[in-house]
Amino acid sequence: MFNRVQAKSHIQDDLSFLIPDNHINCMPVELQELCEVYNSECKNNIDDQDAAAMSDWPVSLFVPTQYEENYAYPLIIWFHDESSSENELDLVMSAIGNQNYCGLALRGNQILDGNDSYGWNSDGLKFGQVPLNKLVNITARRLRRAFHIHSERIFAAGSGSGADVAMRLFAECPEWFAGAVLLDPACETPLTLGKTADLRGKNILQTVSRSTTNEVLARNLESVRLLRSVGVEVDIRVTEEPLDPCCNDARFIDSWLMSRLNCETYV
């Protein structure tokens, strides 16, 4: 499959920062054409002096195999759990629904023992000297120039420690997101909220397992209370065990997302 591609360099004059050249030729014709358009415009729209633009942090991209150029796709920005990496994106997107969304995943900023094993340093969400929020912003903007992504249908999502990262990013920069999907967050870091007006009416799907500790459960409840107090609509789903985002149990996320996308009033 050519859905998932890794970016080893983000300051190129073509799409090679997202898609290796030898993969572009194997993609459907309509995607090749989009790449050509992007190649002709990318360099003029990126500030070469911007540290985020020069970051070489690995990411993965998921594009539906039956990509429709005229459809504005929702984008899921995925943050993996401990001891995983951005390479799980294919499995996550296939579990949720592999034709309805584009996906973007970033590698955790902490190296762990084991092959392809990373986590998140909650003390400082940075990649070198680049803040996570800036890296996410510039990467998402680049994707929107390369693919037809709906700017008001972008969701932060993650599992475990990655759900904590997604929650923090959503809370701090709510103007970027339609909502968030948080699978079993630990809620270890107090939330810093952005503008209340940008948070009001946004939607969160949050899961919590019956097997979690009372301490984690209490932190989850406190985060939910805080978000609801500023007008965020939080839908809590209780599971027996922590949800594996790469298995069929995650299929209900697709129904939840589509129900929000089909609302008459969209924030």
N, C-alpha and C positions, 0 to 999 in steps of 0.2 A: 504494500500500500504506500501511497505517496501523500497521505493526509498529514502525517506528522513529520515536521521538518525541524531541524535544530539550527539555531543561529549562533555561530561562533564569533561573529563580528557584526556590530551594528552601525558601522560608519563606512558604508560602501556606496558606490555610485550605481548599484543595481540591487536586485532583490536577493543577492547571494547571502545577505545577512539573515534571511529567513529560509531560503530554498536553495540548496546546492544546484549548480548549473546542470549537472547531469540528471537531476530530477525534473527540472522545468520541462525538458523536452519530452518527458514521459507523461506529463499531465494532460488533461483534456484541453482541446484547442481554446475553449473560452478562458481557461485559467492562464494559458500561455499568453493570450492577448492581454489579459489584465496585468500580467507581469511586465509585458513590454510597455504598457502605459505607465506603470509604476516606475520602471527603469528610466523613462524619459523625464519624470517629474521629481523623483525622490531627492536628488542632490540639491536642487534649488530650494527645497522646503525644509531642510534640516540644518540646524546651526552646528557647523563642524566644531565650534568651540565649546559646545554644550557637553558637560561631563557625562550626562545621561546618554547623549547621542553617541559618545565614544565608548560606552560600556560594552564589554564583550561577554556579559553574563549570559550563560546558555538559557534558551527558552525553547519551548515546543509549540507548534501550531497544529491545530486540527481544522480541516476543511472538509465538508461533506463530499463523498465521492460523486454524488449527483448534484454538484453545485449549480445553482440557478442564478445567473448574473442579475436578473431583474428582481430578485427577492432580497429584501434587507434583513440579513440574519442577526438574531440576537448573538451576543458574544458572552461566553462564560470564561472568566479569568480564574484559573484553578491554582490553588496552593496545596501542595501535597503534605501528607503527615510525615512524622519522623521516620527515618530509615527508608525513604523512598526518594523519588526525583521527579523532574518534569517529564520523564519518559513514560510515566503511567498515564499520560493524557489520553492516548488512544483507547485504553481500557475504560477509563472513566467516561469518556464521551460515548463510547459504544454502549455502556451500561445505561446511561441516561437517555440517549436517543441520538443516533449518529447521523441523522439527516436534517435535524431541525436547527442546529446551532453550529457556529464556529467556536473554537476553543483556543485558549492561550494559557500556557503554564510556564511558571518560572521556577528555576532550581532554588532550593533553600540555601541560605547564606551561611550555613554551618556544615562543615565536613564531618561525617560520622564514620565509624568503623564499618567496613563491609563494602562490597561492590555496588556502585551506583546508589550510595546511601548518604542522604543529606537531611538536615533539619533546619530549624529557624532559631536564630539568636534573638530572643525577645528583648534583650537589653538595647539593641540598636538595629532596627530594620534597615540596614544599608548593604549595598553591594560595593565593597571598596569604599569610595567616598561618595557614592551615589545613593541618595535616599530611595527606598523602595517606591514610594508614591510617585516620584519623578520618573523612575524607570518604567513603571507601569503606564504612566500617562503617555510618555513619548512612544513606547512600543505599541500601545493601543491606537494612537494617532497614525502611526505608520501602517498598521494593519488596515485601518479605514481607507487609506489611500490605495491599498493593494486589493482589498476585497470589499464587497458591498455589505457593510456592517451597520446596523441601526444604532445611531449614537445614543438613543434613549432606551435601549434595551441591552444594557451591559450589566452583568451580574458578577459580583465577587463571590467566590465559592471556595470551599476547602474542607479538609477532613482533619480531625485531631488538632495538632499544633498549627496546621495550615488553616483550619477553620478560625483559630484565634487571629491569625494574620489577616484573613479575609474580613473578619469582624472589625478589627482595628482600622483597616483601610476604608471600609464602608462607613464607619462612624466618623472618621476624620475628614473624608472627602465624599460626602453623600451626593454632591452635585454631579459626580461622575457616573453614579450607578442608579439603576432602577430598583435594585434590591440585592439580597445576598442569600446564599445557601450555605448553612453552617452545620456540618456533620460532627457531632460530639466534640464541641470545643471545650477546652479546660478552663477558659476565662481567667487565666492567671494574672493578666495585666489589666489594671483599671482602664476603662475606656475614656478617650478624649473625644468629645462630640464636636462635630462641625456645626454649621448654622442650622438652627432648629427648623427654619423654613424649608431647608433642603432635605431634612430628614422626615418631615411630616408627610404621612401618606405612603412612604416607601414600604416595601414588603421584605420580610425575612422568613425563610423556612429554616427551623433549627431542630435538630434531633438530639435526644438525650437517652442513654440506655439505662435500664433498670439496674444494671450491674455497676454503675458508676458509684463512686464514694459519696458520702454525705457532704464532704467538703466541696467536691467538684459540683455537686448538685446545687449547693447553696450559692456558689459563685455564678452558676448558670442563671439561677433565679434572679440574682441581683442584676445581672446584665440585662435580662429580659425586662425587669421593672424599669431600669434606666431608659432603655430604648422605647418602651411603651409610653413612658412619661413625656416624651417629646413627640409623640405621634406616629412612631414606627409600628406597623402592624406585624406582630411576630406570631407565626404559626408554629406551635410546638408539636413535634411527633415523638412519642415514646416508643423505643424499641427494646427488645429483650437483651440484645448485645450491641456493642458498637457497630455501626453500619459500615460495611465494606463498600466503598464507592465504585469498586471495579466489578461488582457482581450484579445479578439481576434484581437484587433487593433495592437497588437504587433507581429502578425504573419509575417509581412514583414521583421522582423529582421532575421528570418530563411533564407529567400531568399538572403538577403544581406550577411550573414555569408557564406552561401554555395557558392555564387559567388566568394568570396575571397578565399575560400579553394580550389576551382577548378581552380584557376589561374595557368598557366604553371610555372611562376616564383613566388616562394613563399619566402618572406623575413622572 
